[in-house]
Amino acid sequence: MVVVDTGKKADHLQDEQQVVVRQAAAADVVVNDDDHHQQQEQLILVRKISGLAAAIGKLPSLRPSPEVNALFTELVAACVPPSAVDVDKLGPELQAMRARLIRLCADAEGLLEAHYSDLLAGFDSPLDHLALFPYLSNYLLLSELEHGLLARHVPGPPPARVAFLGSGPLPLSSLVLAARHLPAASLDNYDMCGEANERARRLVRADADLGARMAFRTADAALLTREQLASYDVVFLAALVGVTAEDKARVLHHLGRHMAPGAALVVRSAHGARAFLYPVVDPEEIRRGGFDVLAVHHPEGEVINSVIIARKPVAGGVVEHGHGAAALMSGRPCLCCEMEARRAAHHNHKMEEAVAMPMPMPMGD
């Protein structure tokens, strides 16, 4: 388990925060609207995020604690509401702040998941106690949304083989997909951290069905072989696989070269101020990687991550999907899918007994 020591950077971060806040005063680099009221709102928001980033950077550790939870709760509350912030228009100092903040969020999320994975592993049947993880409902909503979009835009038989890249020590996305949405599929979970995979493997030890259908493999997503990738009907790419734009592009182009024609790709991204929590994936980069982009969905509710559905073209033909032969590119929320996701969160199921609580940090593998 990694401890992130950031205390030595306090003085530097304080000076840097002052530079960042001064740059945030230049409204033309923050907003894409001339409306004065909107400019002021975005200035206030970016200043708040800059201050929270500096405070988080001063924490001696990112392990779950009241102080850590409080700061991340405030950060998520600031970033989640719909916003006109365009992170592509940020200046150099704000871009650097955002990059550091995403990495801090990733480290904190990993520590939180490791903590709860260890807690759950202490039970004889860990999956019977998933509701102890206080943010399970966020994964239920995100997985339902992704599955709904996938079924809508890539119709056909349910996938038989699925890969999840970046599954982590608490692979809730894969667990929800396997248990609720893909009951006959085999799911291979990939993570670069062997310790994370060991933690994840312990969680399914008492479930004969999931234990037989889920595998946990230690590998870099950008180094998987053609033989491995070509065997999957669907590949899910977690938000934090490839934190920088260059790393993300490298992974996407690798997948495009080696996935099977007709296979689907589900990519998690971010939009608006939520892009201070997770990397933004440019749909054009997915196209350059060799995919047809079928849908781009930016939720406005509890789900933080944007979802992009793509497909590897079939040689000599256009892949059909739920909205006809032309690739669908939409920035508007798919209300049908979002409503289905919300209804699913209220079904009578043992994995949905978690009580809604403030979220201390961004959740999404």
Secondary structure, 3 states (H helix, E strand, C coil): CCCCCCHHHHHHHHHHHHHHHHHHCCHHHCECCCCHHHHHHHHHHHHHHHHHHHHHHCCCCCCCCHHHHHHHHHHHHHHCCCCCECHHHCCHHHHHHHHHHHHHHHHHHHHHHHHHHHHHHCCCCHHHHHHHCCCHHHHHHHHHHHHHHHHHHCCCCCCCEEEEECCCCCCHHHHHHHHHHCCCCEEEEEECCHHHHHHHHHHCCCCHHHHHHEEEEECCHHHCCHHHHCCCCEEEECCCCCCCHHHHHHHHHHHHHHCCCCCEEEEEECCHHHHHCCCCCCHHHHHHCCCEEEEEECCCCCCCCEEEEEECCCCCCCCCECCECCCCCCCCCCHHHHHHHHHHCCCCCHHHCCCCCCCCCCCCC
